[in-house]
């Protein structure tokens, strides 16, 4: 086990395209492409792309021969997309994987671990308290439950059957989204209103919580991030998170800010706590690069205590949202890594690869590949093509791309480099150029 100072960081893991092409080709890219991943007696061994704890770019051969293909016949893909849960989320850094392995070696009291990990997360976020959860949805549900019950044990036992008056979750319609059934799952009654004036006038003794999406600040659509040209600014009629927090303070109603995937900007990690939000939700498996099955609920000590009491391993509404000791440790390690590394340099690296990729694709006849800043604060490749030259619809193109070799997935009109490890943009560029050429008239 290495010390924290000796663990690899983003800069030590990075390889330039020159290093990937030069050293890789000279010292064994061909060898890596041909690695079987099996010992001589046929027993499969774990390869992690040639490193004890991962961190290396995928190769074409790796994508064809890996734990998913060998064990289940499921083909992985190059993730030129956002941290999409349905597409596998993100990839954990080597030190996070190392932490999982070490954490597995010991037994601990889960209540002690939950409290200690929460205290460390709260310290990093500048919050009064926090808990590590089994994901963003779990954080939303547990935060809602805490607002409904406080630390009243009888009410905890009653959830989700709420018989008391203070049970409404008041939502301005622009803040409505597909996960708001998490509030209902806790026992809330969701009430939707449109205008600012109607929203404020509707706050009464029946309202238990005011939720808000941090992504609303970046315009529409809220997710995933879009190029500035493909997004529109937030209308003045929408209550932004800072104003929502003020409204909650004025009416003594807790405000929960869902910023599950809104990192970067990294100041968001503490910003809403500093503004006075009662609860803040963060996904572990997105920008933080913790396990996909982790999340954070941070905020007011009394509400976090109410959420902790109802969370696993306790036998209340959160019992089914169990999170393992290894995942808890991994979330803490990933969070500490995220605040330790140079996030500005990290984003600049994503942007540099996006610029390179746009330049590579722009030379293909009929293709329009633009380096474009998105409303999430980093750059992507906005991709279009002239269908009189390349006669294929985007949906069909993406299907062919996904089913080909290597399999590549991107979202919307945007090819993203955020999740690509250095060198994987080569695979994306080469395959896209190859496919555009094959489909051209």
QUIMOWO-V221696 format. One line per field, one symbol per residue. phi: phi as a letter, one per 40 degrees, with the letter a starting at -180 (. if undefined). psi: psi as a letter, one per 30 degrees, with the letter a starting at -180 (. if undefined). burial: + if it has 24 or more other ideal C-beta (glycine too) atoms within 12 Angstrom, else -. A space follows every 10 residues. Layout:
# QUIMOWO-V221696
phi=???
psi=???
burial=???
This chain:
# QUIMOWO-V221696
phi=.ccdccccbc ccccbccccc ccccccbidc cccbccgbcc cgccbcbffg bdbggbccbd cdccbadccc cbgcccbccc bcccdcbhgb bccdcccccc cccccbcacc cccdcccccc cccccgbcaa bcbciccccc ccccccccbf bccccdccdc ccbcccacbc bcdcccaccc cccccchcbc bbbbcdccdc cccaccccab cacccccchb ccacdbcdcb bbcccccccc dccccccccc bfbcbbccbd bcbccccddb dcccchdcab bbcccbccgc dccbabbbic cccccccccc cdcccbccdc ccbcdccccc cccccccccc cccccccccd cccccccccc ccccdgcbbb cbcbccgabb bcbaaccccb cacdccdccc ccccbccbbb bgbbcbbdcc cdhccccccc cccccdcccc c
psi=klleffkkae effkkleeee edeeeeggee eefgkfgkle gfkklkehhg kehaflklle eeffjleeee efgkkllkih llikefgfca kklefeeeee eeefflklje eeeeeeeeee eeeefglell lkagleeeee eeeeeefefb gjeeeeffkg jkfleigkjj kkefgklfgf feeefffljk kkldleeeee ffjaffkfkj lkkffffgak lfklkllefg lklklffkjl eeeeeeeeee ghkkkkkjhe ghjlkfffef eeeefgkekk kkkegcffha kfhllkjlbk eeeeeeeeff lkgliafgef hkkleeeeee eeeeeeeefe ljfeeeeeee eeeeeeeeee fffkkfkjjk jkklgfglka jjklljffei ikkeeeeeee eefajlkkkl kbgkjkfefk lkfffeeeee eeeeeeeefl .
burial=------++++ --+++-+--+ ---+----+- -+--+-+--- ------+-++ --++++++++ ++++++---- ----++++++ +++++-++++ ++++++++++ --+------+ --++++++++ ++-+++++++ ++++++++++ ++++++++++ ----++--++ -+---+++++ ++-++++-++ -+++++++++ +-+-----+- -++---++++ +++++++++- -++++++--- +--+---+++ +-+++-++-- +-++++++++ ++++++-+++ +++-++++++ ++++++++++ ++++++++++ --++++++++ ++++-+++-- +-++++++++ +++++++++- +-+--++-++ ++++++++-+ ++-+-++-++ ++++++++++ +++++----+ -+----++-+ ++-+-+++++ ++++++++++ ++++++++++ +++-++--+- -
